[in-house]
Amino acid sequence: MGEVNLEHVSKRYEDVTAVDDMNLDIKDGEFVTLVGPSGCGKSTTLETIAGLTIPTDGTISIADREVTTLPPKDRGIAMVFQNIALFPHMDVYDNISFGLRLRNYDKDEVDRRVERAAEIVQLEGMLDRMPDEMSGGQRQRVAIARAIVREPDVFLMDEPLANLDAKLRVHMRTELQRLHKELDATIIYVTHDQAEAMTMSDRVAVINQGELQQFAPPLDCYNEPRNLFVAGFIGSPSMNLVEGVVDSNGLQTPDYHIEFDAGQFDGVSVDDRITMGVRPEDVYLVEDAESVAHPTSQIDARTDVLEPMGDEIFVYILTGEGETVGMDAEADDAHQLLMSVDPDKDIDTDKDVQIVLDRERIHLFDTDTGNAIAHGLEFTSVEPGPTSTEAEGDD
Ligand code: ADP
C-alpha cells in the first residue's frame, strides 16, 4: 500500500545540486524522518515525492506504481506543511472537509471522514470553532485532520511543528507517534531537529549536502554512526571528536594516547590520520568509572566550564594546554572533551582531575574520508556497509 521508493533521484538547479543520487526504500506503514542541516535537500526530496518538483534524474514509486512525473493529486499522498494555512472565515468542520467537498463527496461520507479524523486528532466537540478561537497546537491538528480525511497511503510532513513553542512541540511529538499507530499509514517527515527525528521515527534518513549519509533506526545512527557527519549531527550535545595519528600500539592525539591493536582494523596502518569519537556520557572521572569494564588509561585534565542541566552536569574538560574555550564553537577540539556527570557530583571549575573513556564506546573514523572504522575498541572492525539498515521487527 504505502511503500515509497526513490531510485537514484537527483534534483539539480542551475548551480546547485539540491538532491544527489538519493536511494530510499520506505516500507508500508513506516515512520521515516528526513533530517539534516538547513539547505541539505530535505524539503526538495519530500517535494519530489509529493510531485511538487520533478526530479532531474531517477524514479519515484509509491505503492509499486511509478509516479515520477504524475501530478500530486494522482499520487495517493497528503501533505502537512509548517505554515498552517487554514481558511479564517471557515469553522473547523469546513476547514477539514474543504477538499472533500471540492471533490463532490456525498454528505454522509464527508461526515464520516471528518468525525473519524477529528477523533484521531482529538478535536471532537470543536468542529464549530473558528481558527482564531484555537491555540497553535489545535490549529496544527486541524491541518493534520485535513490530511487524514483524504485517506492517503502516504503522509508527507514538512516541519509541521516548527512554528509551535518548545513545550507544545514536545507534546505534539507524542501525538504524532500516536497518530501514526492509529492510522497505520506511511509517514515521511522532514525536520532539521535531530531530537525530533530520534524520538519519533522507525528509521532516520540523515542527509548532508543533498547526499544520504545513513538510513537506519535512530539508535543505530546514535550507536554506530556510519561517518563523521552522522556522528556529529545525531546526539545532543554532540560526540567529542579528536584527531590523532596511528602509531604501533594505538592512536596518539595531541594530549593523550588511546591503546589498541591497529592491526585488527582492515586498511589501518601506522601514520594514518584517525579521528576518535566519544560521547559525553562515555567520559568518566576515574573515581566514577567502576561500572566501566574496559576503561582507557587515565588522562590528566582540568575542569573548565560547567553547565548544570538539572538531571546532569555537562563539564568541559581541558586535556592539554589548549585555550580556555567553554562553549566556543571555534575552539580547538583537540584539547577539549565534554563529559556528563551526575547532578549531585561535587565538581568545580579549574580543578585537576583524571578521566577515563569507555573503550567499548569509542568510535574511530578515517579523518580523510570520514568513514567509520570501528565502534568499540574491544571489538573487531566495521565491515564497510551500505547506507541503509532495515528497520527492525516490522516485517
Ligand atoms: P532543506 O529543506 O534541507 O533546508 P532544500 O531542499 O530546501 O533544503 O534546499 C536544498 C538546496 O537547494 C539549497 O541549497 C537551496 O537553496 C536549493 N534550492 C531549493 N529550491 C530551489 C530552487 N527552486 N531554485 C534554486 N535552488 C533551490
Residues whose N, C-alpha, C, O or C-beta is under 5 A from the ligand:
A	BS01	ADP	Y13 V16 A18 P37 S38 G39 C40 G41 K42 S43 T44 T45
